[in-house]
Amino acid sequence: MHAMGVPTTRSLAVVATGQRVFRDTALPGAVLARVASSHLRVGTFQYARATGNVELLRRLADHAIARHHPAAARSERPYLALFEAVVAAQASLVARWMLLGFVHGVMNTDNMTISGETIDYGPCAFMDAFDPATVFSSIDHGGRYAYGTQPAVAEWNLARFAETLLPLIDADEERAVELAVESLGGFGPRYSDAWSTGMRAKLGLPDGLDQAVVSALVDDLVLLLREGRVDWTGFFRALGAAARAETGPARSLFLDLAGFDAWAQRWRALGPETNAMDRVNPVYIPRNHLVEEALTAATDGDLDPVRRLLEAVCSPYDERPGLERYAQPAPEHFGAYQTFCGT
């Protein structure tokens, strides 16, 4: 995620304990040390608010402002400005996830940072075949955290954050609610702008195009990808080649060839810039079958598959000979993928 430019916590070290951990089965135990600009989450504020101690809540909010969003301190309403800054950070973050086909898998309020960094890589995974209903987490039976619901869940989490800040936003609770609701309304437009900007970049479209034309082009593409269950990452990388007249790789991903041809003709007419596309569309992501392969080998004491996978995904935009299998979607026999909080 860091290599693809997504704000994220980082892994500092993984240290084997030499002991067994009992999940569904006995597995080798280890401790992951992770670092972030802080570990403050929406859940941290919910805990502080639940104590009923407004001064504790204020101290926490002041710390969050000083550490993450110092411009809020200069606002007439600093705690409302803090909320708006977190809304903006999360709208941008989730849009980046969506553009990469990333499914977090457990977007509860304790997994939403105040800084706008991705945290808690538990049952997460990247989509292969595009489907907004994609769910990987073994505990997400209702699809609450499916790929396509992530913006709505983020907005729900932010509403919970707003509730914690109400005593600080205004002494009049009704006025505080009114202000918070108005600010929360900015999430949708911010997310839409970030998504639209990102899709323009993925498609290599120049500035100055009519927004209605671009929106229609993106909407029609998403429908084609969904209907054909097209590989999300592979398609956008192949599309760069299509702009260079090498249409075969991208076209071969579709069942509806006439639909793709018609769409591609409209897209080429807008003058896409191929080199720019290669800078935002990764060749390599942590493909689920490769992650499982690496985990299985590591459990048996062989870390070479982990190292080779890291070599590929830590330079995700640079296509290199010998790494072709790291750019391919899972084979058909891999089947449906399921992830777990303890992975």
SEBA-474422 format. One record per residue (C-alpha): residue number from 1; y, x, z; chain; residue in three letters. Coordinates in Angstrom, 2 decimals. Layout:
// residues N
SITE   num        c2        c1        c3   cadena   residuo
SITE   NUM         Y         X         Z        A       ALA
...
//
This chain:
// residues 343
SITE   num        c2        c1        c3   cadena   residuo
SITE     1      0.00      0.00      0.00        A       MET
SITE     2      2.38      2.81      0.85        A       HIS
SITE     3      1.61      4.51     -2.46        A       ALA
SITE     4      2.51      1.30     -4.29        A       MET
SITE     5      5.84      1.07     -2.46        A       GLY
SITE     6      4.97     -1.80     -0.10        A       VAL
SITE     7      6.55     -1.59      3.38        A       PRO
SITE     8      3.63     -0.95      5.70        A       THR
SITE     9      2.35      0.49      8.90        A       THR
SITE    10      0.54      3.78      8.33        A       ARG
SITE    11     -2.78      5.24      9.36        A       SER
SITE    12     -2.26      8.43     11.34        A       LEU
SITE    13     -5.89      9.23     12.15        A       ALA
SITE    14     -9.35      7.74     12.50        A       VAL
SITE    15    -11.39      9.34     15.28        A       VAL
SITE    16    -15.11      8.73     15.77        A       ALA
SITE    17    -16.08      7.97     19.37        A       THR
SITE    18    -19.76      8.84     19.07        A       GLY
SITE    19    -20.61      5.43     20.54        A       GLN
SITE    20    -21.87      2.22     18.97        A       ARG
SITE    21    -19.78     -0.93     18.66        A       VAL
SITE    22    -21.57     -4.26     18.61        A       PHE
SITE    23    -20.24     -6.73     16.07        A       ARG
SITE    24    -22.75     -8.73     14.02        A       ASP
SITE    25    -24.80     -5.55     14.17        A       THR
SITE    26    -24.43     -2.20     15.93        A       ALA
SITE    27    -21.96      0.02     14.05        A       LEU
SITE    28    -20.48      3.48     14.62        A       PRO
SITE    29    -17.39      3.21     16.83        A       GLY
SITE    30    -14.01      4.74     16.08        A       ALA
SITE    31    -10.35      4.53     17.07        A       VAL
SITE    32     -7.66      4.03     14.43        A       LEU
SITE    33     -4.24      5.40     15.37        A       ALA
SITE    34     -1.53      3.65     13.39        A       ARG
SITE    35      2.19      4.22     13.28        A       VAL
SITE    36      5.13      1.99     12.37        A       ALA
SITE    37      8.88      1.87     12.83        A       SER
SITE    38      7.89     -0.37     15.74        A       SER
SITE    39      5.13     -2.82     16.61        A       HIS
SITE    40      7.47     -5.73     17.38        A       LEU
SITE    41      6.11     -8.96     15.92        A       ARG
SITE    42      7.03    -12.64     15.94        A       VAL
SITE    43      4.30    -12.94     18.55        A       GLY
SITE    44      6.19    -10.50     20.79        A       THR
SITE    45      9.14    -12.89     20.80        A       PHE
SITE    46      6.88    -15.88     21.41        A       GLN
SITE    47      5.50    -14.13     24.48        A       TYR
SITE    48      8.99    -13.31     25.77        A       ALA
SITE    49     10.17    -16.90     25.20        A       ARG
SITE    50      7.09    -18.26     27.00        A       ALA
SITE    51      8.11    -16.40     30.17        A       THR
SITE    52     11.19    -18.60     30.42        A       GLY
SITE    53     13.29    -15.49     31.09        A       ASN
SITE    54     16.24    -15.71     28.70        A       VAL
SITE    55     17.56    -12.30     29.72        A       GLU
SITE    56     14.23    -10.70     28.87        A       LEU
SITE    57     14.38    -12.43     25.49        A       LEU
SITE    58     17.94    -11.18     24.99        A       ARG
SITE    59     16.97     -7.59     25.80        A       ARG
SITE    60     14.11     -7.79     23.33        A       LEU
SITE    61     16.37     -9.20     20.62        A       ALA
SITE    62     19.01     -6.54     21.29        A       ASP
SITE    63     16.34     -3.84     20.97        A       HIS
SITE    64     15.10     -5.33     17.68        A       ALA
SITE    65     18.67     -5.42     16.33        A       ILE
SITE    66     19.38     -1.83     17.34        A       ALA
SITE    67     16.10     -0.51     15.96        A       ARG
SITE    68     15.62     -2.53     12.78        A       HIS
SITE    69     18.67     -4.56     11.78        A       HIS
SITE    70     21.80     -2.89     13.21        A       PRO
SITE    71     24.15     -4.75     10.86        A       ALA
SITE    72     23.35     -7.93     12.81        A       ALA
SITE    73     25.19     -6.51     15.83        A       ALA
SITE    74     28.48     -6.79     13.94        A       ARG
SITE    75     27.97    -10.48     13.17        A       SER
SITE    76     29.80    -13.28     14.96        A       GLU
SITE    77     26.33    -14.65     15.76        A       ARG
SITE    78     24.14    -11.51     16.10        A       PRO
SITE    79     20.91    -13.33     16.95        A       TYR
SITE    80     21.24    -15.67     14.01        A       LEU
SITE    81     21.95    -12.61     11.86        A       ALA
SITE    82     18.80    -10.99     13.25        A       LEU
SITE    83     16.81    -14.04     12.20        A       PHE
SITE    84     18.33    -14.00      8.72        A       GLU
SITE    85     17.54    -10.29      8.34        A       ALA
SITE    86     13.89    -10.88      9.23        A       VAL
SITE    87     13.75    -13.84      6.81        A       VAL
SITE    88     15.05    -11.58      4.03        A       ALA
SITE    89     12.64     -8.74      4.89        A       ALA
SITE    90      9.61    -11.02      4.98        A       GLN
SITE    91     10.55    -12.83      1.76        A       ALA
SITE    92     10.69     -9.48     -0.02        A       SER
SITE    93      7.46     -8.25      1.59        A       LEU
SITE    94      5.36    -11.30      0.73        A       VAL
SITE    95      6.66    -11.29     -2.84        A       ALA
SITE    96      5.47     -7.68     -3.17        A       ARG
SITE    97      2.04     -8.71     -1.86        A       TRP
SITE    98      1.85    -11.52     -4.37        A       MET
SITE    99      2.85     -9.28     -7.27        A       LEU
SITE   100     -0.04     -6.95     -6.43        A       LEU
SITE   101     -2.64     -9.67     -5.85        A       GLY
SITE   102     -2.93     -8.74     -2.16        A       PHE
SITE   103     -4.40    -11.23      0.33        A       VAL
SITE   104     -3.57    -10.39      3.94        A       HIS
SITE   105     -6.20    -12.72      5.32        A       GLY
SITE   106     -4.87    -13.43      8.81        A       VAL
SITE   107     -1.14    -14.16      8.71        A       MET
SITE   108     -0.69    -15.43     12.26        A       ASN
SITE   109      2.61    -14.86     14.07        A       THR
SITE   110      1.24    -11.76     15.82        A       ASP
SITE   111      0.70    -10.18     12.41        A       ASN
SITE   112      4.29    -10.63     11.20        A       MET
SITE   113      6.55     -7.72     12.05        A       THR
SITE   114     10.26     -7.93     12.78        A       ILE
SITE   115     10.75     -4.83     10.63        A       SER
SITE   116      9.17     -6.37      7.52        A       GLY
SITE   117      6.21     -3.96      7.43        A       GLU
SITE   118      2.66     -5.05      6.64        A       THR
SITE   119      0.54     -4.87      9.80        A       ILE
SITE   120     -3.07     -5.49     10.86        A       ASP
SITE   121     -5.28     -4.66      7.90        A       TYR
SITE   122     -8.30     -6.63      9.04        A       GLY
SITE   123     -9.81     -9.19      6.64        A       PRO
SITE   124     -7.51     -8.22      3.78        A       CYS
SITE   125     -8.46     -7.53      0.17        A       ALA
SITE   126     -7.06     -7.50     -3.37        A       PHE
SITE   127     -7.96    -10.17     -5.88        A       MET
SITE   128     -9.95     -9.33     -8.94        A       ASP
SITE   129    -10.10    -12.64    -10.84        A       ALA
SITE   130     -6.81    -14.49    -10.47        A       PHE
SITE   131     -7.09    -17.67     -8.44        A       ASP
SITE   132     -4.40    -18.90     -5.99        A       PRO
SITE   133     -7.17    -20.34     -3.79        A       ALA
SITE   134     -8.72    -16.91     -3.23        A       THR
SITE   135     -9.83    -16.43      0.39        A       VAL
SITE   136    -11.67    -13.39      1.74        A       PHE
SITE   137    -11.59    -13.78      5.53        A       SER
SITE   138    -14.85    -14.97      7.07        A       SER
SITE   139    -12.97    -17.11      9.63        A       ILE
SITE   140    -10.57    -18.79      7.19        A       ASP
SITE   141    -12.70    -21.83      6.44        A       HIS
SITE   142     -9.78    -24.07      5.42        A       GLY
SITE   143     -7.96    -21.62      3.18        A       GLY
SITE   144     -4.87    -21.41      5.39        A       ARG
SITE   145     -4.35    -17.77      4.44        A       TYR
SITE   146     -5.39    -17.99      0.79        A       ALA
SITE   147     -3.49    -15.90     -1.74        A       TYR
SITE   148     -1.35    -18.79     -2.97        A       GLY
SITE   149     -0.43    -20.09      0.49        A       THR
SITE   150      1.03    -16.81      1.77        A       GLN
SITE   151      4.70    -17.70      1.08        A       PRO
SITE   152      4.35    -21.04      2.89        A       ALA
SITE   153      2.58    -19.44      5.84        A       VAL
SITE   154      5.29    -16.78      6.08        A       ALA
SITE   155      7.93    -19.50      6.20        A       GLU
SITE   156      5.95    -21.33      8.92        A       TRP
SITE   157      5.78    -18.13     10.97        A       ASN
SITE   158      9.51    -17.62     10.57        A       LEU
SITE   159     10.11    -21.14     11.86        A       ALA
SITE   160      8.22    -20.14     15.00        A       ARG
SITE   161     10.43    -17.04     15.26        A       PHE
SITE   162     13.51    -19.24     14.99        A       ALA
SITE   163     12.24    -21.38     17.86        A       GLU
SITE   164     12.09    -18.34     20.13        A       THR
SITE   165     15.70    -17.40     19.36        A       LEU
SITE   166     17.26    -20.82     19.89        A       LEU
SITE   167     18.61    -20.09     23.42        A       PRO
SITE   168     20.36    -17.00     22.02        A       LEU
SITE   169     21.69    -18.55     18.82        A       ILE
SITE   170     23.78    -21.21     20.56        A       ASP
SITE   171     24.04    -22.73     24.03        A       ALA
SITE   172     23.94    -26.17     22.41        A       ASP
SITE   173     20.29    -26.59     21.40        A       GLU
SITE   174     21.03    -29.13     18.66        A       GLU
SITE   175     23.59    -26.78     17.12        A       ARG
SITE   176     21.15    -23.86     17.45        A       ALA
SITE   177     18.46    -25.84     15.63        A       VAL
SITE   178     20.90    -26.82     12.90        A       GLU
SITE   179     21.92    -23.21     12.34        A       LEU
SITE   180     18.34    -21.93     12.39        A       ALA
SITE   181     17.12    -24.55      9.93        A       VAL
SITE   182     19.95    -23.70      7.56        A       GLU
SITE   183     19.11    -20.00      7.73        A       SER
SITE   184     15.38    -20.63      7.30        A       LEU
SITE   185     16.27    -22.47      4.10        A       GLY
SITE   186     17.17    -19.11      2.61        A       GLY
SITE   187     13.54    -17.97      2.61        A       PHE
SITE   188     12.50    -19.96     -0.47        A       GLY
SITE   189     15.31    -18.76     -2.75        A       PRO
SITE   190     14.94    -15.17     -1.54        A       ARG
SITE   191     11.20    -15.21     -2.16        A       TYR
SITE   192     11.66    -16.79     -5.61        A       SER
SITE   193     14.25    -14.19     -6.57        A       ASP
SITE   194     11.99    -11.33     -5.42        A       ALA
SITE   195      8.98    -12.78     -7.24        A       TRP
SITE   196     10.97    -13.39    -10.44        A       SER
SITE   197     12.47     -9.90    -10.37        A       THR
SITE   198      9.04     -8.39     -9.80        A       GLY
SITE   199      7.43    -10.36    -12.61        A       MET
SITE   200     10.18     -9.33    -15.01        A       ARG
SITE   201      9.40     -5.72    -14.12        A       ALA
SITE   202      5.63     -6.21    -14.50        A       LYS
SITE   203      6.23     -7.69    -17.95        A       LEU
SITE   204      8.72     -4.96    -18.89        A       GLY
SITE   205     11.44     -7.47    -19.73        A       LEU
SITE   206     15.01     -6.19    -20.14        A       PRO
SITE   207     17.98     -7.50    -18.20        A       ASP
SITE   208     20.22    -10.14    -19.68        A       GLY
SITE   209     17.52    -12.55    -20.87        A       LEU
SITE   210     17.89    -16.27    -20.37        A       ASP
SITE   211     16.32    -17.07    -16.99        A       GLN
SITE   212     14.82    -20.34    -18.23        A       ALA
SITE   213     13.04    -18.49    -21.05        A       VAL
SITE   214     11.67    -15.89    -18.63        A       VAL
SITE   215     10.57    -18.51    -16.08        A       SER
SITE   216      8.71    -20.48    -18.74        A       ALA
SITE   217      7.03    -17.32    -19.99        A       LEU
SITE   218      5.89    -16.37    -16.47        A       VAL
SITE   219      4.70    -19.89    -15.63        A       ASP
SITE   220      2.67    -20.12    -18.82        A       ASP
SITE   221      1.11    -16.71    -18.19        A       LEU
SITE   222      0.11    -17.60    -14.63        A       VAL
SITE   223     -1.57    -20.75    -15.97        A       LEU
SITE   224     -3.48    -18.74    -18.59        A       LEU
SITE   225     -4.58    -16.19    -15.99        A       LEU
SITE   226     -5.72    -18.92    -13.65        A       ARG
SITE   227     -7.63    -20.90    -16.26        A       GLU
SITE   228     -9.39    -17.77    -17.49        A       GLY
SITE   229     -9.88    -16.19    -14.04        A       ARG
SITE   230     -8.48    -13.02    -15.56        A       VAL
SITE   231     -8.48     -9.76    -13.61        A       ASP
SITE   232     -4.94     -9.57    -12.17        A       TRP
SITE   233     -4.53     -5.80    -11.88        A       THR
SITE   234     -6.42     -4.94    -15.05        A       GLY
SITE   235     -4.47     -7.43    -17.15        A       PHE
SITE   236     -1.01     -6.16    -16.31        A       PHE
SITE   237     -2.00     -2.56    -16.88        A       ARG
SITE   238     -3.62     -3.47    -20.20        A       ALA
SITE   239     -0.52     -5.43    -21.18        A       LEU
SITE   240      1.44     -2.19    -21.30        A       GLY
SITE   241     -0.93     -1.03    -24.02        A       ALA
SITE   242     -0.50     -4.37    -25.79        A       ALA
SITE   243      3.22     -3.69    -26.05        A       ALA
SITE   244      2.27     -0.49    -27.88        A       ARG
SITE   245      0.26     -2.56    -30.39        A       ALA
SITE   246     -3.06     -1.94    -28.62        A       GLU
SITE   247     -3.75     -5.61    -28.00        A       THR
SITE   248     -7.53     -5.39    -27.71        A       GLY
SITE   249     -7.91     -4.51    -24.00        A       PRO
SITE   250     -5.60     -7.25    -22.79        A       ALA
SITE   251     -6.79     -9.87    -25.28        A       ARG
SITE   252    -10.44     -9.26    -24.43        A       SER
SITE   253     -9.84    -10.50    -20.87        A       LEU
SITE   254     -9.18    -14.08    -22.05        A       PHE
SITE   255    -11.47    -16.86    -23.18        A       LEU
SITE   256     -8.54    -18.79    -24.64        A       ASP
SITE   257     -7.67    -16.25    -27.33        A       LEU
SITE   258     -5.34    -18.60    -29.18        A       ALA
SITE   259     -3.46    -19.31    -25.96        A       GLY
SITE   260     -3.05    -15.62    -25.20        A       PHE
SITE   261     -2.00    -14.80    -28.78        A       ASP
SITE   262      0.71    -17.46    -28.70        A       ALA
SITE   263      1.95    -16.26    -25.35        A       TRP
SITE   264      1.88    -12.60    -26.40        A       ALA
SITE   265      3.95    -13.37    -29.50        A       GLN
SITE   266      6.66    -14.94    -27.33        A       ARG
SITE   267      6.51    -11.99    -24.93        A       TRP
SITE   268      6.79     -9.29    -27.62        A       ARG
SITE   269      9.79    -11.07    -29.12        A       ALA
SITE   270     11.69    -10.33    -25.89        A       LEU
SITE   271     11.38     -6.56    -26.39        A       GLY
SITE   272      9.30     -5.33    -23.43        A       PRO
SITE   273      9.64     -1.70    -22.35        A       GLU
SITE   274      6.18     -0.21    -21.91        A       THR
SITE   275      6.97      2.90    -19.89        A       ASN
SITE   276      8.71      0.78    -17.27        A       ALA
SITE   277      5.61     -1.42    -17.06        A       MET
SITE   278      3.37      1.54    -16.29        A       ASP
SITE   279      5.60      2.44    -13.35        A       ARG
SITE   280      5.05     -0.91    -11.59        A       VAL
SITE   281      1.55     -1.97    -12.68        A       ASN
SITE   282     -1.10      0.12    -10.90        A       PRO
SITE   283     -4.23      1.40    -12.58        A       VAL
SITE   284     -6.10      1.78     -9.30        A       TYR
SITE   285     -6.26     -0.49     -6.27        A       ILE
SITE   286     -8.86     -0.54     -3.48        A       PRO
SITE   287    -11.33     -2.67     -5.44        A       ARG
SITE   288    -13.54     -4.65     -3.07        A       ASN
SITE   289    -16.86     -3.35     -4.37        A       HIS
SITE   290    -15.60      0.21     -4.07        A       LEU
SITE   291    -14.38     -0.39     -0.52        A       VAL
SITE   292    -17.80     -1.75      0.43        A       GLU
SITE   293    -19.49      1.18     -1.27        A       GLU
SITE   294    -17.33      3.62      0.68        A       ALA
SITE   295    -17.85      1.79      4.00        A       LEU
SITE   296    -21.61      1.70      3.56        A       THR
SITE   297    -21.75      5.40      2.75        A       ALA
SITE   298    -19.43      6.32      5.64        A       ALA
SITE   299    -21.56      4.30      8.06        A       THR
SITE   300    -24.46      6.52      7.02        A       ASP
SITE   301    -22.36      9.66      7.52        A       GLY
SITE   302    -21.30     10.32      3.93        A       ASP
SITE   303    -17.50     10.42      3.61        A       LEU
SITE   304    -17.36     11.60     -0.01        A       ASP
SITE   305    -16.97      8.05     -1.48        A       PRO
SITE   306    -14.06      7.45      0.92        A       VAL
SITE   307    -12.37     10.65     -0.20        A       ARG
SITE   308    -12.85      9.87     -3.89        A       ARG
SITE   309    -11.50      6.35     -3.45        A       LEU
SITE   310     -8.46      7.69     -1.58        A       LEU
SITE   311     -7.85     10.23     -4.35        A       GLU
SITE   312     -7.61      7.37     -6.84        A       ALA
SITE   313     -5.54      4.85     -4.87        A       VAL
SITE   314     -3.06      7.33     -3.40        A       CYS
SITE   315     -1.69      7.89     -6.92        A       SER
SITE   316     -2.15      4.34     -8.18        A       PRO
SITE   317      0.09      4.50    -11.27        A       TYR
SITE   318     -1.21      7.75    -12.76        A       ASP
SITE   319     -4.18      7.19    -15.06        A       GLU
SITE   320     -6.56     10.16    -14.85        A       ARG
SITE   321     -9.75     11.05    -16.71        A       PRO
SITE   322    -12.91     10.79    -14.66        A       GLY
SITE   323    -11.64      7.87    -12.56        A       LEU
SITE   324    -12.46      5.07    -15.01        A       GLU
SITE   325    -14.80      3.24    -12.61        A       ARG
SITE   326    -11.95      2.92    -10.09        A       TYR
SITE   327    -10.00      0.83    -12.59        A       ALA
SITE   328    -12.80     -1.65    -13.26        A       GLN
SITE   329    -13.31     -5.02    -11.51        A       PRO
SITE   330    -16.48     -5.70     -9.57        A       ALA
SITE   331    -19.70     -6.14    -11.54        A       PRO
SITE   332    -21.02     -9.70    -11.73        A       GLU
SITE   333    -23.88     -9.01     -9.33        A       HIS
SITE   334    -21.38     -8.10     -6.58        A       PHE
SITE   335    -20.77    -11.82     -6.05        A       GLY
SITE   336    -18.31    -13.48     -3.67        A       ALA
SITE   337    -16.62    -11.05     -1.29        A       TYR
SITE   338    -16.14    -11.73      2.41        A       GLN
SITE   339    -14.14     -9.67      4.89        A       THR
SITE   340    -14.12     -9.55      8.68        A       PHE
SITE   341    -11.50     -8.88     11.35        A       CYS
SITE   342    -13.53     -5.92     12.59        A       GLY
SITE   343    -13.80     -4.14      9.23        A       THR
//
